[in-house]
């Protein structure tokens, strides 16, 4: 496919938005319409390419150890780093989401009148950063694009955001950069240790690497790997953002322009979860499930990850319930919904570590992952440990747990895609109302449905999809995560269901405050004399693909799940 391109397909896909950004940026300031339509046209070409990529991966899913559209070229030989790109089912779903949301964000941003060519160029540059992360198979390439995505979003908030935009932009930048420092140090450590920054090589060598005489840089290998994992984990948790690393998100969302909020919630938050799947989990299978002690408390890192997921679900929902600012309510809902993604990742990390321990015949580690207590004598005797683990955790149970993990991880990745649709739609609607009413205060509205029936219908539909109403896309992902996680973490799942209840409350609160109740005569008069509050045709065109996909994905999720499942099975097979 696309054999006519002068470079390989993925390189063209990643670089096309950058070329477009340069062209748009160079356009004369007064040619606003030309800049808008050129940016939109380029993003639509990228969308067509992502659709082609998605269906090619659907028809020909790569086998373990293989990658679709793989390409390698010499790039940075001094660091043993190459331009190595490729995709599987996991990245194909995120690439499609990026290709879909970018033109919609650009279309919504046609309303921006200030420095149009610059803002359109930033949207295209942001698309390059997001796509580059999803195709990277080299850690240096991954990190470069990880950082590229930070810069245009910073300027989108700083230059085109709300009244408090500078504070929000600086907070967003500092949080992300703080996480990137740990990611960079961990990346350098692993790359220099295994003498390659190629991700498949890292995944092959690093998990079993024991240093020289059990030491790396003169320190115990176990401690070095533990802190390297923390470097990856904190960077990715900040990006998701998981509780308690989420506090940058409400400010960034509230102040960002509508198109920026759509891409921030729709795609950028998914980079952190994708980092767990591509790097943090497969690079550190032992460290996730290794039992540790704090005073008299026994724990492992995967249980802490699950706890953070539940706290994000419950506290994110409670925080959203307490908001009277429409955009802040939607922003906190992202913390709530992404908590289910983190819960699915925790189950995936637990199963990945379990399977790795079994393949390495490390029965002490396998016992810890399965929650089996070994006596000191059994821990010192490999045969005794093997007999006890085989008796209490036979292969048939491992297979059953692996099937549950497949379900949970399918749900997590599917939730990433679905949340991209619903969050982008909610922020579009919040921005559409704000740019006409010039307020986001829910307390000032009420009874708007008589004034804005089309907006009301779209808000109700999108809110129900976000809520997880059966038949719409939001239900499927959360249901899979809950059902697949229950056996591994029944307490966490029960607590997360309490968060689902509060989700319903804050969604209904937003609908009631905006659309129902006595008609607010202030807005009736405003709508008649000053500015129509009804959603515009351009905004309807922008949200229409999201609404259609919410419905189709809710009724027929297999079109996406088949591709995701191929990546999930491949992931849990160590490929």
Secondary structure, DSSP 8 states (H G I E B T S, - for coil): --TTSSS-HHHHHHHHHHHHHHHHHTS-TT-HHHHHHHHHHHHHHHHHHHHHHHHHHHHS---TT--EEEEEEEEEGGGTEEEEEEE-HHHHHHHHHHHHHHHHHHHHGGG--SSHHHHHHHHHHHHHHHHHHHHB-BHHHHHHHHHHHHHHHHHHHHHHS-TTHHHHHHHHHHHHHHHHHHHHHHHHHHHHHHT--BHHHHHHHGGG--TBTTEETTEEHHHHHHHHHHHHHHHHHHHHT-TTS-HHHHHHHHHS-HHHHHHIIIIIHHHHHHHIIIIIHHHTHHHHH--EEETTEEE-HHHHHHHHHHHHHHHHHHHHHT--BHHHHHHHHHHHHHHHHHHHHHHHHHHHHHHHHHHTT-HHHHHHHHT----HHHHH-HHHHHHHHHHHS-HHHHHHHHHHHHHHHHHHHHHHHHHHHHHHHHHHHHHHHHHHHS--BGGG---GGGT-HHHHHHHHHHHHHHHT-TTSHHHHHHHHHHHHHTTT-HHHHHHHHHHHHHHHHHHHHHHHHHHSSS--HHHHHHHHHT---S--HHHHHHHHHHHHHHHHHHH-THHHHHHHHHHHHHHHTT-
